[in-house]
Amino acid sequence: MSQLSPRHNAALIIGGAATLIPAMIMAGFMPEWDVLPATSWLAIAAIGSAVAGVIGYPRQWLRASIAGAIAGSGALVGLLL
């Protein structure tokens, strides 16, 4: 098993936080933080995961941002469904 570089660790933490926090809010674990509509939380997760993808793979920034946005928004859509 390979070790992750510090850049990949940072991307993992940012992407996880950008997806986990909106998911917990949408699931009802933090009802007092639920001040935005579901589409806003979806956008926050998509943008945060896209940024994390670019941090993890800066040379392929376009592919990484698209993959991150799909992963972040897909996680929340899966939660809703």
mmCIF file of the N, C-alpha and C atoms, coordinates in Angstrom:
data_MODEL
# 
_entry.id   MODEL 
# 
loop_
_atom_site.group_PDB 
_atom_site.id 
_atom_site.type_symbol 
_atom_site.label_atom_id 
_atom_site.label_alt_id 
_atom_site.label_comp_id 
_atom_site.label_asym_id 
_atom_site.label_entity_id 
_atom_site.label_seq_id 
_atom_site.pdbx_PDB_ins_code 
_atom_site.Cartn_x 
_atom_site.Cartn_y 
_atom_site.Cartn_z 
_atom_site.occupancy 
_atom_site.B_iso_or_equiv 
_atom_site.pdbx_formal_charge 
_atom_site.auth_seq_id 
_atom_site.auth_comp_id 
_atom_site.auth_asym_id 
_atom_site.auth_atom_id 
_atom_site.pdbx_PDB_model_num 
ATOM 1   N N  . MET A 1 1  ? 0.837   -1.174 0.000   1.00 0.00 ? 1  MET A N  1 
ATOM 2   C CA . MET A 1 1  ? 0.000   0.000  0.000   1.00 0.00 ? 1  MET A CA 1 
ATOM 3   C C  . MET A 1 1  ? 0.884   1.239  0.000   1.00 0.00 ? 1  MET A C  1 
ATOM 4   N N  . SER A 1 2  ? 0.586   2.165  -0.892  1.00 0.00 ? 2  SER A N  1 
ATOM 5   C CA . SER A 1 2  ? 1.436   3.337  -1.030  1.00 0.00 ? 2  SER A CA 1 
ATOM 6   C C  . SER A 1 2  ? 1.018   4.444  -0.064  1.00 0.00 ? 2  SER A C  1 
ATOM 7   N N  . GLN A 1 3  ? 1.984   5.246  0.273   1.00 0.00 ? 3  GLN A N  1 
ATOM 8   C CA . GLN A 1 3  ? 1.733   6.392  1.135   1.00 0.00 ? 3  GLN A CA 1 
ATOM 9   C C  . GLN A 1 3  ? 1.276   7.572  0.287   1.00 0.00 ? 3  GLN A C  1 
ATOM 10  N N  . LEU A 1 4  ? 0.360   8.351  0.805   1.00 0.00 ? 4  LEU A N  1 
ATOM 11  C CA . LEU A 1 4  ? -0.102  9.534  0.106   1.00 0.00 ? 4  LEU A CA 1 
ATOM 12  C C  . LEU A 1 4  ? 0.836   10.697 0.384   1.00 0.00 ? 4  LEU A C  1 
ATOM 13  N N  . SER A 1 5  ? 0.991   11.556 -0.604  1.00 0.00 ? 5  SER A N  1 
ATOM 14  C CA . SER A 1 5  ? 1.811   12.750 -0.423  1.00 0.00 ? 5  SER A CA 1 
ATOM 15  C C  . SER A 1 5  ? 1.033   13.766 0.405   1.00 0.00 ? 5  SER A C  1 
ATOM 16  N N  . PRO A 1 6  ? 1.706   14.765 0.951   1.00 0.00 ? 6  PRO A N  1 
ATOM 17  C CA . PRO A 1 6  ? 0.988   15.800 1.712   1.00 0.00 ? 6  PRO A CA 1 
ATOM 18  C C  . PRO A 1 6  ? -0.076  16.519 0.874   1.00 0.00 ? 6  PRO A C  1 
ATOM 19  N N  . ARG A 1 7  ? 0.186   16.699 -0.413  1.00 0.00 ? 7  ARG A N  1 
ATOM 20  C CA . ARG A 1 7  ? -0.800  17.334 -1.289  1.00 0.00 ? 7  ARG A CA 1 
ATOM 21  C C  . ARG A 1 7  ? -2.048  16.477 -1.405  1.00 0.00 ? 7  ARG A C  1 
ATOM 22  N N  . HIS A 1 8  ? -1.866  15.164 -1.551  1.00 0.00 ? 8  HIS A N  1 
ATOM 23  C CA . HIS A 1 8  ? -3.018  14.271 -1.647  1.00 0.00 ? 8  HIS A CA 1 
ATOM 24  C C  . HIS A 1 8  ? -3.766  14.178 -0.322  1.00 0.00 ? 8  HIS A C  1 
ATOM 25  N N  . ASN A 1 9  ? -3.037  14.224 0.787   1.00 0.00 ? 9  ASN A N  1 
ATOM 26  C CA . ASN A 1 9  ? -3.699  14.231 2.097   1.00 0.00 ? 9  ASN A CA 1 
ATOM 27  C C  . ASN A 1 9  ? -4.549  15.481 2.272   1.00 0.00 ? 9  ASN A C  1 
ATOM 28  N N  . ALA A 1 10 ? -4.023  16.636 1.855   1.00 0.00 ? 10 ALA A N  1 
ATOM 29  C CA . ALA A 1 10 ? -4.789  17.881 1.949   1.00 0.00 ? 10 ALA A CA 1 
ATOM 30  C C  . ALA A 1 10 ? -6.031  17.809 1.070   1.00 0.00 ? 10 ALA A C  1 
ATOM 31  N N  . ALA A 1 11 ? -5.891  17.275 -0.131  1.00 0.00 ? 11 ALA A N  1 
ATOM 32  C CA . ALA A 1 11 ? -7.040  17.142 -1.029  1.00 0.00 ? 11 ALA A CA 1 
ATOM 33  C C  . ALA A 1 11 ? -8.087  16.200 -0.439  1.00 0.00 ? 11 ALA A C  1 
ATOM 34  N N  . LEU A 1 12 ? -7.653  15.143 0.189   1.00 0.00 ? 12 LEU A N  1 
ATOM 35  C CA . LEU A 1 12 ? -8.578  14.197 0.813   1.00 0.00 ? 12 LEU A CA 1 
ATOM 36  C C  . LEU A 1 12 ? -9.353  14.844 1.958   1.00 0.00 ? 12 LEU A C  1 
ATOM 37  N N  . ILE A 1 13 ? -8.664  15.623 2.773   1.00 0.00 ? 13 ILE A N  1 
ATOM 38  C CA . ILE A 1 13 ? -9.321  16.291 3.900   1.00 0.00 ? 13 ILE A CA 1 
ATOM 39  C C  . ILE A 1 13 ? -10.299 17.352 3.404   1.00 0.00 ? 13 ILE A C  1 
ATOM 40  N N  . ILE A 1 14 ? -9.886  18.152 2.427   1.00 0.00 ? 14 ILE A N  1 
ATOM 41  C CA . ILE A 1 14 ? -10.758 19.207 1.905   1.00 0.00 ? 14 ILE A CA 1 
ATOM 42  C C  . ILE A 1 14 ? -11.972 18.604 1.212   1.00 0.00 ? 14 ILE A C  1 
ATOM 43  N N  . GLY A 1 15 ? -11.759 17.597 0.383   1.00 0.00 ? 15 GLY A N  1 
ATOM 44  C CA . GLY A 1 15 ? -12.871 16.957 -0.307  1.00 0.00 ? 15 GLY A CA 1 
ATOM 45  C C  . GLY A 1 15 ? -13.818 16.259 0.644   1.00 0.00 ? 15 GLY A C  1 
ATOM 46  N N  . GLY A 1 16 ? -13.264 15.628 1.660   1.00 0.00 ? 16 GLY A N  1 
ATOM 47  C CA . GLY A 1 16 ? -14.113 14.965 2.648   1.00 0.00 ? 16 GLY A CA 1 
ATOM 48  C C  . GLY A 1 16 ? -14.942 15.947 3.443   1.00 0.00 ? 16 GLY A C  1 
ATOM 49  N N  . ALA A 1 17 ? -14.335 17.045 3.859   1.00 0.00 ? 17 ALA A N  1 
ATOM 50  C CA . ALA A 1 17 ? -15.073 18.053 4.623   1.00 0.00 ? 17 ALA A CA 1 
ATOM 51  C C  . ALA A 1 17 ? -16.117 18.743 3.754   1.00 0.00 ? 17 ALA A C  1 
ATOM 52  N N  . ALA A 1 18 ? -15.759 19.009 2.489   1.00 0.00 ? 18 ALA A N  1 
ATOM 53  C CA . ALA A 1 18 ? -16.694 19.689 1.594   1.00 0.00 ? 18 ALA A CA 1 
ATOM 54  C C  . ALA A 1 18 ? -17.897 18.821 1.269   1.00 0.00 ? 18 ALA A C  1 
ATOM 55  N N  . THR A 1 19 ? -17.763 17.528 1.391   1.00 0.00 ? 19 THR A N  1 
ATOM 56  C CA . THR A 1 19 ? -18.879 16.625 1.120   1.00 0.00 ? 19 THR A CA 1 
ATOM 57  C C  . THR A 1 19 ? -19.580 16.203 2.407   1.00 0.00 ? 19 THR A C  1 
ATOM 58  N N  . LEU A 1 20 ? -18.827 15.933 3.442   1.00 0.00 ? 20 LEU A N  1 
ATOM 59  C CA . LEU A 1 20 ? -19.396 15.399 4.674   1.00 0.00 ? 20 LEU A CA 1 
ATOM 60  C C  . LEU A 1 20 ? -20.270 16.413 5.415   1.00 0.00 ? 20 LEU A C  1 
ATOM 61  N N  . ILE A 1 21 ? -19.823 17.642 5.513   1.00 0.00 ? 21 ILE A N  1 
ATOM 62  C CA . ILE A 1 21 ? -20.586 18.638 6.263   1.00 0.00 ? 21 ILE A CA 1 
ATOM 63  C C  . ILE A 1 21 ? -21.940 18.929 5.605   1.00 0.00 ? 21 ILE A C  1 
ATOM 64  N N  . PRO A 1 22 ? -21.989 19.207 4.274   1.00 0.00 ? 22 PRO A N  1 
ATOM 65  C CA . PRO A 1 22 ? -23.319 19.378 3.667   1.00 0.00 ? 22 PRO A CA 1 
ATOM 66  C C  . PRO A 1 22 ? -24.191 18.124 3.742   1.00 0.00 ? 22 PRO A C  1 
ATOM 67  N N  . ALA A 1 23 ? -23.567 16.955 3.662   1.00 0.00 ? 23 ALA A N  1 
ATOM 68  C CA . ALA A 1 23 ? -24.340 15.716 3.759   1.00 0.00 ? 23 ALA A CA 1 
ATOM 69  C C  . ALA A 1 23 ? -24.969 15.568 5.140   1.00 0.00 ? 23 ALA A C  1 
ATOM 70  N N  . MET A 1 24 ? -24.220 15.903 6.177   1.00 0.00 ? 24 MET A N  1 
ATOM 71  C CA . MET A 1 24 ? -24.765 15.823 7.530   1.00 0.00 ? 24 MET A CA 1 
ATOM 72  C C  . MET A 1 24 ? -25.877 16.839 7.741   1.00 0.00 ? 24 MET A C  1 
ATOM 73  N N  . ILE A 1 25 ? -25.724 18.015 7.150   1.00 0.00 ? 25 ILE A N  1 
ATOM 74  C CA . ILE A 1 25 ? -26.763 19.035 7.277   1.00 0.00 ? 25 ILE A CA 1 
ATOM 75  C C  . ILE A 1 25 ? -28.029 18.593 6.545   1.00 0.00 ? 25 ILE A C  1 
ATOM 76  N N  . MET A 1 26 ? -27.863 18.070 5.335   1.00 0.00 ? 26 MET A N  1 
ATOM 77  C CA . MET A 1 26 ? -29.031 17.640 4.561   1.00 0.00 ? 26 MET A CA 1 
ATOM 78  C C  . MET A 1 26 ? -29.714 16.429 5.168   1.00 0.00 ? 26 MET A C  1 
ATOM 79  N N  . ALA A 1 27 ? -28.946 15.588 5.863   1.00 0.00 ? 27 ALA A N  1 
ATOM 80  C CA . ALA A 1 27 ? -29.527 14.399 6.486   1.00 0.00 ? 27 ALA A CA 1 
ATOM 81  C C  . ALA A 1 27 ? -30.248 14.724 7.787   1.00 0.00 ? 27 ALA A C  1 
ATOM 82  N N  . GLY A 1 28 ? -30.055 15.920 8.311   1.00 0.00 ? 28 GLY A N  1 
ATOM 83  C CA . GLY A 1 28 ? -30.752 16.313 9.525   1.00 0.00 ? 28 GLY A CA 1 
ATOM 84  C C  . GLY A 1 28 ? -29.959 16.170 10.805  1.00 0.00 ? 28 GLY A C  1 
ATOM 85  N N  . PHE A 1 29 ? -28.659 15.923 10.704  1.00 0.00 ? 29 PHE A N  1 
ATOM 86  C CA . PHE A 1 29 ? -27.841 15.793 11.907  1.00 0.00 ? 29 PHE A CA 1 
ATOM 87  C C  . PHE A 1 29 ? -27.530 17.145 12.540  1.00 0.00 ? 29 PHE A C  1 
ATOM 88  N N  . MET A 1 30 ? -27.571 18.212 11.731  1.00 0.00 ? 30 MET A N  1 
ATOM 89  C CA . MET A 1 30 ? -27.327 19.558 12.234  1.00 0.00 ? 30 MET A CA 1 
ATOM 90  C C  . MET A 1 30 ? -28.479 20.462 11.778  1.00 0.00 ? 30 MET A C  1 
ATOM 91  N N  . PRO A 1 31 ? -29.652 20.347 12.390  1.00 0.00 ? 31 PRO A N  1 
ATOM 92  C CA . PRO A 1 31 ? -30.820 21.086 11.891  1.00 0.00 ? 31 PRO A CA 1 
ATOM 93  C C  . PRO A 1 31 ? -30.693 22.598 12.034  1.00 0.00 ? 31 PRO A C  1 
ATOM 94  N N  . GLU A 1 32 ? -29.936 23.073 13.015  1.00 0.00 ? 32 GLU A N  1 
ATOM 95  C CA . GLU A 1 32 ? -29.813 24.519 13.181  1.00 0.00 ? 32 GLU A CA 1 
ATOM 96  C C  . GLU A 1 32 ? -28.923 25.153 12.113  1.00 0.00 ? 32 GLU A C  1 
ATOM 97  N N  . TRP A 1 33 ? -28.142 24.346 11.391  1.00 0.00 ? 33 TRP A N  1 
ATOM 98  C CA . TRP A 1 33 ? -27.297 24.858 10.311  1.00 0.00 ? 33 TRP A CA 1 
ATOM 99  C C  . TRP A 1 33 ? -28.013 24.809 8.970   1.00 0.00 ? 33 TRP A C  1 
ATOM 100 N N  . ASP A 1 34 ? -29.178 24.225 8.910   1.00 0.00 ? 34 ASP A N  1 
ATOM 101 C CA . ASP A 1 34 ? -29.888 24.051 7.642   1.00 0.00 ? 34 ASP A CA 1 
ATOM 102 C C  . ASP A 1 34 ? -30.588 25.355 7.262   1.00 0.00 ? 34 ASP A C  1 
ATOM 103 N N  . VAL A 1 35 ? -29.816 26.296 6.734   1.00 0.00 ? 35 VAL A N  1 
ATOM 104 C CA . VAL A 1 35 ? -30.350 27.611 6.378   1.00 0.00 ? 35 VAL A CA 1 
ATOM 105 C C  . VAL A 1 35 ? -30.368 27.829 4.868   1.00 0.00 ? 35 VAL A C  1 
ATOM 106 N N  . LEU A 1 36 ? -29.848 26.891 4.100   1.00 0.00 ? 36 LEU A N  1 
ATOM 107 C CA . LEU A 1 36 ? -29.809 27.008 2.649   1.00 0.00 ? 36 LEU A CA 1 
ATOM 108 C C  . LEU A 1 36 ? -30.653 25.912 2.010   1.00 0.00 ? 36 LEU A C  1 
ATOM 109 N N  . PRO A 1 37 ? -31.122 26.129 0.792   1.00 0.00 ? 37 PRO A N  1 
ATOM 110 C CA . PRO A 1 37 ? -31.844 25.055 0.105   1.00 0.00 ? 37 PRO A CA 1 
ATOM 111 C C  . PRO A 1 37 ? -30.888 23.927 -0.296  1.00 0.00 ? 37 PRO A C  1 
ATOM 112 N N  . ALA A 1 38 ? -31.461 22.802 -0.657  1.00 0.00 ? 38 ALA A N  1 
ATOM 113 C CA . ALA A 1 38 ? -30.659 21.615 -0.983  1.00 0.00 ? 38 ALA A CA 1 
ATOM 114 C C  . ALA A 1 38 ? -29.741 21.855 -2.176  1.00 0.00 ? 38 ALA A C  1 
ATOM 115 N N  . THR A 1 39 ? -30.176 22.653 -3.137  1.00 0.00 ? 39 THR A N  1 
ATOM 116 C CA . THR A 1 39 ? -29.318 22.911 -4.302  1.00 0.00 ? 39 THR A CA 1 
ATOM 117 C C  . THR A 1 39 ? -28.067 23.689 -3.922  1.00 0.00 ? 39 THR A C  1 
ATOM 118 N N  . SER A 1 40 ? -28.160 24.533 -2.911  1.00 0.00 ? 40 SER A N  1 
ATOM 119 C CA . SER A 1 40 ? -26.977 25.272 -2.455  1.00 0.00 ? 40 SER A CA 1 
ATOM 120 C C  . SER A 1 40 ? -25.977 24.343 -1.788  1.00 0.00 ? 40 SER A C  1 
ATOM 121 N N  . TRP A 1 41 ? -26.464 23.420 -0.975  1.00 0.00 ? 41 TRP A N  1 
ATOM 122 C CA . TRP A 1 41 ? -25.569 22.449 -0.354  1.00 0.00 ? 41 TRP A CA 1 
ATOM 123 C C  . TRP A 1 41 ? -24.930 21.552 -1.409  1.00 0.00 ? 41 TRP A C  1 
ATOM 124 N N  . LEU A 1 42 ? -25.695 21.234 -2.434  1.00 0.00 ? 42 LEU A N  1 
ATOM 125 C CA . LEU A 1 42 ? -25.165 20.442 -3.542  1.00 0.00 ? 42 LEU A CA 1 
ATOM 126 C C  . LEU A 1 42 ? -24.057 21.207 -4.266  1.00 0.00 ? 42 LEU A C  1 
ATOM 127 N N  . ALA A 1 43 ? -24.258 22.494 -4.485  1.00 0.00 ? 43 ALA A N  1 
ATOM 128 C CA . ALA A 1 43 ? -23.242 23.312 -5.139  1.00 0.00 ? 43 ALA A CA 1 
ATOM 129 C C  . ALA A 1 43 ? -21.993 23.458 -4.275  1.00 0.00 ? 43 ALA A C  1 
ATOM 130 N N  . ILE A 1 44 ? -22.178 23.602 -2.971  1.00 0.00 ? 44 ILE A N  1 
ATOM 131 C CA . ILE A 1 44 ? -21.033 23.708 -2.065  1.00 0.00 ? 44 ILE A CA 1 
ATOM 132 C C  . ILE A 1 44 ? -20.203 22.431 -2.104  1.00 0.00 ? 44 ILE A C  1 
ATOM 133 N N  . ALA A 1 45 ? -20.864 21.283 -2.082  1.00 0.00 ? 45 ALA A N  1 
ATOM 134 C CA . ALA A 1 45 ? -20.143 20.011 -2.141  1.00 0.00 ? 45 ALA A CA 1 
ATOM 135 C C  . ALA A 1 45 ? -19.434 19.837 -3.478  1.00 0.00 ? 45 ALA A C  1 
ATOM 136 N N  . ALA A 1 46 ? -20.084 20.231 -4.560  1.00 0.00 ? 46 ALA A N  1 
ATOM 137 C CA . ALA A 1 46 ? -19.478 20.084 -5.881  1.00 0.00 ? 46 ALA A CA 1 
ATOM 138 C C  . ALA A 1 46 ? -18.263 20.995 -6.035  1.00 0.00 ? 46 ALA A C  1 
ATOM 139 N N  . ILE A 1 47 ? -18.388 22.243 -5.609  1.00 0.00 ? 47 ILE A N  1 
ATOM 140 C CA . ILE A 1 47 ? -17.273 23.182 -5.746  1.00 0.00 ? 47 ILE A CA 1 
ATOM 141 C C  . ILE A 1 47 ? -16.117 22.790 -4.825  1.00 0.00 ? 47 ILE A C  1 
ATOM 142 N N  . GLY A 1 48 ? -16.423 22.422 -3.595  1.00 0.00 ? 48 GLY A N  1 
ATOM 143 C CA . GLY A 1 48 ? -15.367 22.013 -2.670  1.00 0.00 ? 48 GLY A CA 1 
ATOM 144 C C  . GLY A 1 48 ? -14.639 20.767 -3.125  1.00 0.00 ? 48 GLY A C  1 
ATOM 145 N N  . SER A 1 49 ? -15.359 19.805 -3.664  1.00 0.00 ? 49 SER A N  1 
ATOM 146 C CA . SER A 1 49 ? -14.721 18.587 -4.162  1.00 0.00 ? 49 SER A CA 1 
ATOM 147 C C  . SER A 1 49 ? -13.945 18.853 -5.449  1.00 0.00 ? 49 SER A C  1 
ATOM 148 N N  . ALA A 1 50 ? -14.421 19.787 -6.272  1.00 0.00 ? 50 ALA A N  1 
ATOM 149 C CA . ALA A 1 50 ? -13.670 20.159 -7.474  1.00 0.00 ? 50 ALA A CA 1 
ATOM 150 C C  . ALA A 1 50 ? -12.351 20.820 -7.095  1.00 0.00 ? 50 ALA A C  1 
ATOM 151 N N  . VAL A 1 51 ? -12.369 21.680 -6.098  1.00 0.00 ? 51 VAL A N  1 
ATOM 152 C CA . VAL A 1 51 ? -11.137 22.313 -5.622  1.00 0.00 ? 51 VAL A CA 1 
ATOM 153 C C  . VAL A 1 51 ? -10.193 21.261 -5.052  1.00 0.00 ? 51 VAL A C  1 
ATOM 154 N N  . ALA A 1 52 ? -10.733 20.315 -4.319  1.00 0.00 ? 52 ALA A N  1 
ATOM 155 C CA . ALA A 1 52 ? -9.900  19.241 -3.768  1.00 0.00 ? 52 ALA A CA 1 
ATOM 156 C C  . ALA A 1 52 ? -9.281  18.404 -4.878  1.00 0.00 ? 52 ALA A C  1 
ATOM 157 N N  . GLY A 1 53 ? -10.023 18.154 -5.938  1.00 0.00 ? 53 GLY A N  1 
ATOM 158 C CA . GLY A 1 53 ? -9.472  17.419 -7.060  1.00 0.00 ? 53 GLY A CA 1 
ATOM 159 C C  . GLY A 1 53 ? -8.330  18.151 -7.725  1.00 0.00 ? 53 GLY A C  1 
ATOM 160 N N  . VAL A 1 54 ? -8.464  19.460 -7.865  1.00 0.00 ? 54 VAL A N  1 
ATOM 161 C CA . VAL A 1 54 ? -7.394  20.254 -8.472  1.00 0.00 ? 54 VAL A CA 1 
ATOM 162 C C  . VAL A 1 54 ? -6.171  20.305 -7.565  1.00 0.00 ? 54 VAL A C  1 
ATOM 163 N N  . ILE A 1 55 ? -6.386  20.346 -6.262  1.00 0.00 ? 55 ILE A N  1 
ATOM 164 C CA . ILE A 1 55 ? -5.249  20.319 -5.335  1.00 0.00 ? 55 ILE A CA 1 
ATOM 165 C C  . ILE A 1 55 ? -4.520  18.980 -5.436  1.00 0.00 ? 55 ILE A C  1 
ATOM 166 N N  . GLY A 1 56 ? -5.268  17.915 -5.565  1.00 0.00 ? 56 GLY A N  1 
ATOM 167 C CA . GLY A 1 56 ? -4.657  16.589 -5.632  1.00 0.00 ? 56 GLY A CA 1 
ATOM 168 C C  . GLY A 1 56 ? -3.921  16.324 -6.931  1.00 0.00 ? 56 GLY A C  1 
ATOM 169 N N  . TYR A 1 57 ? -4.443  16.819 -8.030  1.00 0.00 ? 57 TYR A N  1 
ATOM 170 C CA . TYR A 1 57 ? -3.851  16.575 -9.346  1.00 0.00 ? 57 TYR A CA 1 
ATOM 171 C C  . TYR A 1 57 ? -3.789  17.873 -10.141 1.00 0.00 ? 57 TYR A C  1 
ATOM 172 N N  . PRO A 1 58 ? -2.835  18.760 -9.829  1.00 0.00 ? 58 PRO A N  1 
ATOM 173 C CA . PRO A 1 58 ? -2.815  20.076 -10.475 1.00 0.00 ? 58 PRO A CA 1 
ATOM 174 C C  . PRO A 1 58 ? -2.449  20.044 -11.957 1.00 0.00 ? 58 PRO A C  1 
ATOM 175 N N  . ARG A 1 59 ? -1.717  19.052 -12.414 1.00 0.00 ? 59 ARG A N  1 
ATOM 176 C CA . ARG A 1 59 ? -1.339  19.003 -13.830 1.00 0.00 ? 59 ARG A CA 1 
ATOM 177 C C  . ARG A 1 59 ? -2.511  18.656 -14.726 1.00 0.00 ? 59 ARG A C  1 
ATOM 178 N N  . GLN A 1 60 ? -3.482  17.942 -14.193 1.00 0.00 ? 60 GLN A N  1 
ATOM 179 C CA . GLN A 1 60 ? -4.687  17.582 -14.943 1.00 0.00 ? 60 GLN A CA 1 
ATOM 180 C C  . GLN A 1 60 ? -5.878  18.287 -14.299 1.00 0.00 ? 60 GLN A C  1 
ATOM 181 N N  . TRP A 1 61 ? -5.798  19.602 -14.223 1.00 0.00 ? 61 TRP A N  1 
ATOM 182 C CA . TRP A 1 61 ? -6.755  20.371 -13.434 1.00 0.00 ? 61 TRP A CA 1 
ATOM 183 C C  . TRP A 1 61 ? -8.166  20.283 -13.994 1.00 0.00 ? 61 TRP A C  1 
ATOM 184 N N  . LEU A 1 62 ? -8.322  20.215 -15.293 1.00 0.00 ? 62 LEU A N  1 
ATOM 185 C CA . LEU A 1 62 ? -9.671  20.166 -15.851 1.00 0.00 ? 62 LEU A CA 1 
ATOM 186 C C  . LEU A 1 62 ? -10.348 18.835 -15.526 1.00 0.00 ? 62 LEU A C  1 
ATOM 187 N N  . ARG A 1 63 ? -9.636  17.748 -15.764 1.00 0.00 ? 63 ARG A N  1 
ATOM 188 C CA . ARG A 1 63 ? -10.190 16.430 -15.440 1.00 0.00 ? 63 ARG A CA 1 
ATOM 189 C C  . ARG A 1 63 ? -10.443 16.274 -13.949 1.00 0.00 ? 63 ARG A C  1 
ATOM 190 N N  . ALA A 1 64 ? -9.509  16.775 -13.144 1.00 0.00 ? 64 ALA A N  1 
ATOM 191 C CA . ALA A 1 64 ? -9.651  16.643 -11.695 1.00 0.00 ? 64 ALA A CA 1 
ATOM 192 C C  . ALA A 1 64 ? -10.828 17.452 -11.164 1.00 0.00 ? 64 ALA A C  1 
ATOM 193 N N  . SER A 1 65 ? -11.041 18.628 -11.728 1.00 0.00 ? 65 SER A N  1 
ATOM 194 C CA . SER A 1 65 ? -12.161 19.435 -11.253 1.00 0.00 ? 65 SER A CA 1 
ATOM 195 C C  . SER A 1 65 ? -13.500 18.823 -11.660 1.00 0.00 ? 65 SER A C  1 
ATOM 196 N N  . ILE A 1 66 ? -13.574 18.280 -12.858 1.00 0.00 ? 66 ILE A N  1 
ATOM 197 C CA . ILE A 1 66 ? -14.819 17.634 -13.290 1.00 0.00 ? 66 ILE A CA 1 
ATOM 198 C C  . ILE A 1 66 ? -15.096 16.387 -12.455 1.00 0.00 ? 66 ILE A C  1 
ATOM 199 N N  . ALA A 1 67 ? -14.067 15.579 -12.237 1.00 0.00 ? 67 ALA A N  1 
ATOM 200 C CA . ALA A 1 67 ? -14.242 14.361 -11.438 1.00 0.00 ? 67 ALA A CA 1 
ATOM 201 C C  . ALA A 1 67 ? -14.605 14.693 -9.999  1.00 0.00 ? 67 ALA A C  1 
ATOM 202 N N  . GLY A 1 68 ? -13.985 15.719 -9.431  1.00 0.00 ? 68 GLY A N  1 
ATOM 203 C CA . GLY A 1 68 ? -14.311 16.122 -8.071  1.00 0.00 ? 68 GLY A CA 1 
ATOM 204 C C  . GLY A 1 68 ? -15.729 16.631 -7.945  1.00 0.00 ? 68 GLY A C  1 
ATOM 205 N N  . ALA A 1 69 ? -16.158 17.433 -8.915  1.00 0.00 ? 69 ALA A N  1 
ATOM 206 C CA . ALA A 1 69 ? -17.521 17.957 -8.878  1.00 0.00 ? 69 ALA A CA 1 
ATOM 207 C C  . ALA A 1 69 ? -18.546 16.834 -8.995  1.00 0.00 ? 69 ALA A C  1 
ATOM 208 N N  . ILE A 1 70 ? -18.275 15.865 -9.851  1.00 0.00 ? 70 ILE A N  1 
ATOM 209 C CA . ILE A 1 70 ? -19.189 14.730 -9.993  1.00 0.00 ? 70 ILE A CA 1 
ATOM 210 C C  . ILE A 1 70 ? -19.215 13.896 -8.713  1.00 0.00 ? 70 ILE A C  1 
ATOM 211 N N  . ALA A 1 71 ? -18.053 13.700 -8.100  1.00 0.00 ? 71 ALA A N  1 
ATOM 212 C CA . ALA A 1 71 ? -18.002 12.899 -6.876  1.00 0.00 ? 71 ALA A CA 1 
ATOM 213 C C  . ALA A 1 71 ? -18.717 13.594 -5.720  1.00 0.00 ? 71 ALA A C  1 
ATOM 214 N N  . GLY A 1 72 ? -18.487 14.889 -5.562  1.00 0.00 ? 72 GLY A N  1 
ATOM 215 C CA . GLY A 1 72 ? -19.128 15.610 -4.472  1.00 0.00 ? 72 GLY A CA 1 
ATOM 216 C C  . GLY A 1 72 ? -20.622 15.719 -4.611  1.00 0.00 ? 72 GLY A C  1 
ATOM 217 N N  . SER A 1 73 ? -21.068 16.064 -5.806  1.00 0.00 ? 73 SER A N  1 
ATOM 218 C CA . SER A 1 73 ? -22.509 16.183 -6.014  1.00 0.00 ? 73 SER A CA 1 
ATOM 219 C C  . SER A 1 73 ? -23.179 14.806 -6.053  1.00 0.00 ? 73 SER A C  1 
ATOM 220 N N  . GLY A 1 74 ? -22.466 13.823 -6.567  1.00 0.00 ? 74 GLY A N  1 
ATOM 221 C CA . GLY A 1 74 ? -23.020 12.464 -6.593  1.00 0.00 ? 74 GLY A CA 1 
ATOM 222 C C  . GLY A 1 74 ? -23.243 11.893 -5.212  1.00 0.00 ? 74 GLY A C  1 
ATOM 223 N N  . ALA A 1 75 ? -22.375 12.241 -4.277  1.00 0.00 ? 75 ALA A N  1 
ATOM 224 C CA . ALA A 1 75 ? -22.544 11.760 -2.911  1.00 0.00 ? 75 ALA A CA 1 
ATOM 225 C C  . ALA A 1 75 ? -23.815 12.334 -2.291  1.00 0.00 ? 75 ALA A C  1 
ATOM 226 N N  . LEU A 1 76 ? -24.079 13.616 -2.528  1.00 0.00 ? 76 LEU A N  1 
ATOM 227 C CA . LEU A 1 76 ? -25.280 14.214 -1.958  1.00 0.00 ? 76 LEU A CA 1 
ATOM 228 C C  . LEU A 1 76 ? -26.549 13.763 -2.681  1.00 0.00 ? 76 LEU A C  1 
ATOM 229 N N  . VAL A 1 77 ? -26.468 13.582 -3.980  1.00 0.00 ? 77 VAL A N  1 
ATOM 230 C CA . VAL A 1 77 ? -27.632 13.067 -4.705  1.00 0.00 ? 77 VAL A CA 1 
ATOM 231 C C  . VAL A 1 77 ? -27.947 11.651 -4.232  1.00 0.00 ? 77 VAL A C  1 
ATOM 232 N N  . GLY A 1 78 ? -26.927 10.858 -4.019  1.00 0.00 ? 78 GLY A N  1 
ATOM 233 C CA . GLY A 1 78 ? -27.142 9.514  -3.485  1.00 0.00 ? 78 GLY A CA 1 
ATOM 234 C C  . GLY A 1 78 ? -27.768 9.543  -2.103  1.00 0.00 ? 78 GLY A C  1 
ATOM 235 N N  . LEU A 1 79 ? -27.398 10.516 -1.297  1.00 0.00 ? 79 LEU A N  1 
ATOM 236 C CA . LEU A 1 79 ? -28.007 10.660 0.016   1.00 0.00 ? 79 LEU A CA 1 
ATOM 237 C C  . LEU A 1 79 ? -29.485 11.029 -0.103  1.00 0.00 ? 79 LEU A C  1 
ATOM 238 N N  . LEU A 1 80 ? -29.790 11.921 -1.033  1.00 0.00 ? 80 LEU A N  1 
ATOM 239 C CA . LEU A 1 80 ? -31.189 12.331 -1.208  1.00 0.00 ? 80 LEU A CA 1 
ATOM 240 C C  . LEU A 1 80 ? -32.058 11.197 -1.742  1.00 0.00 ? 80 LEU A C  1 
ATOM 241 N N  . LEU A 1 81 ? -31.496 10.414 -2.641  1.00 0.00 ? 81 LEU A N  1 
ATOM 242 C CA . LEU A 1 81 ? -32.281 9.338  -3.232  1.00 0.00 ? 81 LEU A CA 1 
ATOM 243 C C  . LEU A 1 81 ? -32.418 8.181  -2.271  1.00 0.00 ? 81 LEU A C  1 
# 
